[in-house]
Amino acid sequence: MTSNQDLISTIAAFDLKAYLADRQPKVEAALDAAIRPGYPDTIYAAMRYSLLAGGKRLRPILCLASCEAVGGNPDVAMPMACALEMIHTMSLIHDDLPAMDNDDYRRGKLTNHKVYGEDIAILAGDGLLAYAFEYIATHTHGVSADRVLRAIAHLARAVGADGLVGGQVVDLESEGNAEISIETLMYIHNHKTGALFKSSVVGGAILAGATELEIEKLTKFAHNIGLAFQIIDDILDITATQAELGKTAGKDLQAQKATYPKLWGLEESRHQADKLVAEAKTILAEFGDRARPLQALADYITDRKN
């Protein structure tokens, strides 16, 4: 059994900066190649505008790292990684609309509907969502059909009413409710944010041929880091500037949303995020050196500034 001290030493020896410097350009190139300009010009331009607007590419990189953690070739998971970013981008486009969070900036640029109008922004999100599943089905090679099908099904559930959509609905319904419970807040973020994190980690593992026990452990890991990610997001909404965030700061307070700092305070929220990440890294201990990227990415979630 790997001790906590051994785990800390292993993570310290891993160069996450170099890992991201290698993986992020590969993801960017794959995304650029996945959706090329076409006709109608406007819809392809709108889809590419948001998809290629930058960002951490955390979900695709988690997918590749998870594939590696169970001994797979990350190249086979790249179509899944691209699909995850397409779906994440769809959720951001729709989230920024006036009917949702009504934001003007995302990743330091004008939001999609501010450039192309609300109608095209909705359709751009729809186009990305539909193409994500087509892309996994048509571009995943060297993997058995049953694994591809299972990965697609897992992702579809993460996006629908039992995942991202359901979480967004409860989030909207809870705005302005001063009595929202921590259980409801957990539900919102385990679905709105956490579900896609789970598909990122579990999807990569499924494509690599992970065992059921490995999938179970990686699901728990993903649950923890997804929740930690949202807690840090809530903290940054209060403590970071618009320049740091690349989007409007203080939106949660303005919309009277329930947040972890609002229920727990900043100090306890940070403590809970750190605790979740520590538990997540412990779960990975038995995966050995192959899980070093995932372990370092877990730390990155709580150390980030945007």
C-alpha positions in Angstrom: 0.0 0.0 0.0 1.4 3.4 -0.9 1.7 5.8 2.1 0.5 9.4 2.0 4.2 10.5 2.1 5.0 8.3 -0.9 2.0 9.8 -2.7 3.2 13.3 -2.0 6.7 12.5 -3.2 5.4 10.9 -6.4 3.2 13.9 -7.3 6.0 16.4 -6.5 8.2 14.5 -9.0 5.6 14.7 -11.7 6.0 17.8 -14.0 2.4 18.8 -14.6 3.4 21.9 -16.5 5.3 19.9 -19.0 2.5 17.4 -19.3 -0.1 20.1 -20.0 2.3 21.8 -22.4 2.4 18.5 -24.3 -1.3 17.6 -24.1 -3.0 20.9 -24.6 -1.6 21.6 -28.1 -2.6 18.1 -29.1 -6.2 18.7 -27.9 -6.3 22.1 -29.6 -5.1 20.6 -32.9 -7.6 17.7 -32.7 -10.5 20.1 -32.0 -9.5 22.4 -34.9 -9.4 19.4 -37.2 -12.7 17.9 -35.9 -14.9 20.8 -37.1 -13.7 22.6 -40.2 -15.4 25.6 -41.8 -18.3 24.6 -44.0 -21.7 25.6 -45.3 -23.8 27.3 -43.8 -20.8 29.5 -43.0 -22.5 31.1 -40.0 -23.2 28.0 -38.0 -19.7 26.5 -38.5 -18.1 29.9 -37.7 -20.2 30.1 -34.5 -19.4 26.5 -33.4 -15.7 27.1 -34.0 -15.7 30.5 -32.3 -16.6 29.0 -29.0 -14.9 25.6 -29.4 -11.6 27.2 -30.2 -11.7 30.1 -27.8 -9.1 28.5 -25.5 -9.6 27.3 -21.9 -7.8 24.8 -19.8 -9.1 21.8 -21.8 -9.3 20.0 -18.4 -12.0 17.5 -19.3 -10.3 16.2 -22.5 -7.0 16.0 -20.7 -8.6 14.1 -17.8 -10.0 11.7 -20.4 -6.6 11.0 -21.9 -5.0 10.7 -18.5 -7.6 8.2 -17.3 -7.0 6.1 -20.4 -3.3 6.1 -19.5 -4.0 5.3 -15.9 -5.5 1.9 -16.8 -2.8 1.1 -19.3 -4.5 2.3 -22.5 -3.1 4.3 -25.4 -4.4 7.9 -25.0 -4.6 8.3 -28.8 -7.7 6.0 -28.9 -9.5 8.3 -26.4 -8.8 11.5 -28.4 -12.2 11.5 -30.2 -13.9 11.1 -26.8 -11.8 13.9 -25.4 -12.8 16.2 -28.3 -16.5 15.2 -27.8 -16.3 16.1 -24.2 -15.0 19.6 -25.0 -17.7 20.0 -27.7 -20.4 19.2 -25.1 -18.7 21.4 -22.4 -18.6 24.2 -24.9 -22.3 23.7 -25.8 -23.1 24.0 -22.1 -21.2 27.3 -21.8 -22.9 28.8 -24.9 -26.3 27.9 -23.6 -25.4 28.9 -20.0 -24.4 32.4 -21.1 -27.7 33.1 -22.9 -30.1 35.8 -21.5 -32.6 33.1 -20.5 -29.9 31.4 -18.4 -27.0 33.3 -16.7 -27.0 36.2 -19.2 -23.3 36.8 -19.5 -21.4 38.9 -22.0 -17.9 37.4 -21.6 -16.5 33.9 -21.6 -12.8 33.1 -21.7 -12.0 36.8 -22.1 -14.0 37.1 -25.3 -17.6 38.2 -26.1 -20.0 35.3 -25.6 -21.4 33.5 -28.6 -24.8 35.2 -28.6 -23.2 38.6 -28.4 -21.3 37.9 -31.6 -23.8 35.8 -33.6 -27.2 36.5 -31.9 -29.2 34.3 -29.6 -30.7 32.2 -32.4 -27.4 31.2 -33.9 -25.9 30.6 -30.4 -28.6 28.2 -29.5 -28.1 26.3 -32.8 -24.3 26.4 -32.4 -24.7 24.6 -29.1 -27.2 22.1 -30.6 -24.8 21.5 -33.5 -21.9 20.8 -31.1 -24.0 18.5 -29.0 -25.1 16.4 -31.9 -21.7 16.2 -33.6 -20.0 15.1 -30.3 -21.7 11.7 -30.4 -21.2 11.3 -34.2 -17.5 12.1 -33.7 -17.0 9.4 -31.1 -18.8 6.8 -33.2 -17.0 7.6 -36.4 -13.5 8.5 -35.3 -12.7 6.0 -32.4 -10.5 3.3 -33.9 -8.8 0.3 -32.4 -11.5 -0.2 -29.7 -14.2 -2.8 -29.7 -17.7 -1.6 -30.6 -19.1 -2.6 -27.2 -16.6 -0.3 -25.4 -17.4 2.6 -27.7 -21.1 2.1 -27.2 -20.7 2.0 -23.4 -18.7 5.2 -23.5 -21.3 6.9 -25.6 -24.1 5.8 -23.3 -22.2 7.0 -20.3 -21.7 10.4 -21.8 -25.3 10.7 -23.0 -26.6 10.0 -19.5 -24.2 12.7 -18.2 -25.6 15.3 -20.5 -29.3 14.6 -20.1 -32.0 15.1 -17.4 -30.1 12.7 -15.1 -27.0 14.8 -15.5 -26.0 18.3 -16.7 -29.6 19.3 -17.8 -31.1 18.1 -14.6 -28.5 20.0 -12.5 -29.1 23.2 -14.5 -32.9 23.0 -14.0 -32.5 22.7 -10.2 -29.9 25.5 -10.3 -32.4 27.8 -12.1 -35.2 26.8 -9.8 -33.1 27.5 -6.8 -32.1 31.1 -7.7 -33.2 33.5 -5.0 -34.0 30.8 -2.5 -32.3 31.7 0.7 -33.3 28.4 2.3 -31.6 26.1 -0.1 -30.0 23.1 1.7 -26.5 21.8 1.3 -28.1 18.5 -0.1 -29.8 20.5 -2.9 -26.6 22.4 -3.7 -24.7 19.1 -3.8 -27.3 17.7 -6.2 -27.0 20.7 -8.5 -23.2 20.5 -8.8 -22.9 16.7 -8.8 -25.1 16.8 -11.9 -24.4 20.2 -13.6 -20.6 20.0 -13.2 -19.8 16.6 -11.8 -21.5 14.4 -14.3 -19.3 15.6 -17.2 -16.2 15.2 -15.0 -17.3 11.6 -14.4 -17.7 10.9 -18.1 -14.3 12.5 -18.8 -12.6 10.1 -16.4 -14.7 7.0 -16.8 -15.1 7.4 -20.6 -11.3 7.3 -21.1 -11.0 4.3 -18.8 -13.9 2.4 -20.6 -12.2 2.8 -24.0 -8.9 1.5 -22.5 -10.6 -1.7 -21.3 -10.7 -0.9 -17.6 -12.0 -3.5 -15.2 -15.3 -2.9 -13.3 -13.3 -2.3 -10.1 -11.1 0.2 -11.8 -14.2 2.0 -13.2 -15.7 2.0 -9.7 -12.6 3.6 -8.2 -12.2 6.2 -11.0 -15.9 7.1 -10.6 -15.3 8.0 -7.0 -12.2 9.9 -7.9 -14.1 11.9 -10.5 -17.0 12.6 -8.1 -14.5 14.1 -5.7 -12.6 16.3 -8.1 -15.8 17.4 -9.8 -17.3 18.7 -6.6 -13.9 20.3 -5.6 -13.8 22.0 -9.0 -17.2 23.6 -8.3 -16.3 24.7 -4.8 -13.3 26.4 -6.1 -15.4 28.0 -8.9 -17.7 29.4 -6.2 -14.7 30.8 -4.3 -13.2 32.4 -7.4 -16.5 34.0 -8.2 -16.0 36.0 -5.0 -12.3 36.4 -4.8 -11.0 36.7 -8.5 -11.3 39.6 -10.9 -13.0 39.6 -14.3 -9.6 39.7 -15.9 -8.5 36.6 -14.0 -11.7 34.7 -14.6 -12.2 35.7 -18.3 -15.9 36.1 -17.5 -18.0 38.5 -15.3 -17.0 38.2 -11.6 -19.6 38.2 -8.9 -22.4 36.7 -11.1 -23.4 34.2 -8.4 -24.1 36.9 -5.8 -25.9 39.0 -8.4 -28.2 36.1 -9.4 -28.7 35.3 -5.7 -27.5 31.8 -6.3 -26.7 29.4 -3.4 -22.9 28.7 -3.3 -20.6 26.8 -1.0 -19.0 30.0 0.4 -22.5 31.3 1.1 -23.4 28.2 3.1 -20.0 27.3 4.6 -17.9 30.5 4.4 -14.7 30.9 2.4 -12.4 29.1 4.8 -14.5 26.0 5.3 -15.2 25.9 1.5 -11.5 25.8 0.8 -11.0 23.1 3.5 -13.8 20.9 2.0 -12.2 21.3 -1.5 -8.8 20.3 -0.2 -10.3 17.3 1.7 -12.1 16.1 -1.5 -8.9 16.3 -3.5 -6.8 14.5 -0.8 -9.4 11.7 -0.8 -9.4 11.5 -4.6 -5.6 11.1 -4.7 -5.7 8.4 -2.1 -8.2 6.5 -4.3 -5.6 6.4 -7.0 -2.8 5.2 -4.9 -3.0 1.5 -6.1 -2.9 2.6 -9.8 0.8 3.4 -9.3 2.9 5.6 -11.5 0.4 5.5 -14.4 -2.0 7.6 -12.4 0.5 10.4 -11.7 -1.1 12.8 -14.3 -4.5 12.3 -12.7 -3.1 12.9 -9.2 -1.4 16.1 -10.4 -4.6 17.2 -12.2 -6.5 16.8 -9.0 -4.1 19.2 -7.2 -4.4 21.6 -10.1 -8.1 21.8 -9.6 -7.7 23.4 -6.1 -4.6 25.4 -7.0 -6.0 27.2 -10.1 -6.7 30.9 -10.3 -9.5 30.8 -12.9 
